[in-house]
Amino acid sequence: MIGTLRASDVYMDMLRALPNEDKLDLISELVKSMKKAVSVKKEPKDIFARFSGDWGGDMSTEDYADMLRSENVESKRTVETW
């Protein structure tokens, strides 16, 4: 396209006059900024750690299990043998 101005062309026109050391410094700074934007999130070592906040809030596993066991104890059902 005629008359289209690309940002990279404008930057390159400005950067051509810089000494090579300054260009290398700019390259390293650009790479650092890209690494920050694309950094990979680390998975927790414990595969169940991501579920810690799903149930029970800050309750320990034992306390949560006891709470589940204690619920609905008033309504017992009778299971007949076959």
N, C-alpha and C positions, 0 to 999 in steps of 0.2 A: 504494500500500500504506500502510496506517495503521501508524504506529509505526516506519517505516523511517527511519533516520537517515543522511543522506548527508554525506560529509566536506566537500563543497563548501559545503553550507548552514552547517555548524559554523564553517568558516573565514570565510565571509562575515559571520556574526554577530559574530565577533571583529574583523574588518577594518573594519566600518562606522564604528567610533569613531575610526579613524586619520585624520589630515589627508591631503589629496590628494597632497601631496609625497611622503609616506611610501608611499602606495599606488602612485604612479608608480615609485618606487624598487623596490618589490616586483615590479611588473610587469616592469621591465627585468631584474631578477635571475632571474625565472622564465623569461623569453625566452632569456637567456644559457644557463641550465642545459638548456633544451630543445635549443638549437642544438648544444651539446656532445654530447648524446645522439643526435642525428640527423645529425651531420656526415658529409658525403659523402667517401668515400675517393678520393684523387686517383690516377688511373691513371699509371703511368710513361710518360714521353715515348717511350721506346724500346719498341716493341711486343714485342720479344724479351727485354726485361730480366726479365720475370717467369719466364723459363725458365732463368735463369742458374744456379740451384742444383740443377737437375734431374739433370744428368749431369756426371760428372767432378769434382764437388766444387769446389775452388778452382783447378782446372786451367784453363789458358788454352785458347782454342778451337783454336789451332794444335797445342798439346801433345796435346789430346784427339784431334784428327784423326790425328796421327802415331801415337798409341797404337792407334787403330782400324786404321790401315793395316798396322801391324807384327804384329797378331794373326793367327794361323792361316796363317803364311807357309810352315810346314813341309809342310802338307798341300795340295799343289797338285793341281788336277784338270785333266784333259786334255779339251779341248773339240774334238770332231771337226768338220770342215767338212762341209757337206751335199753 
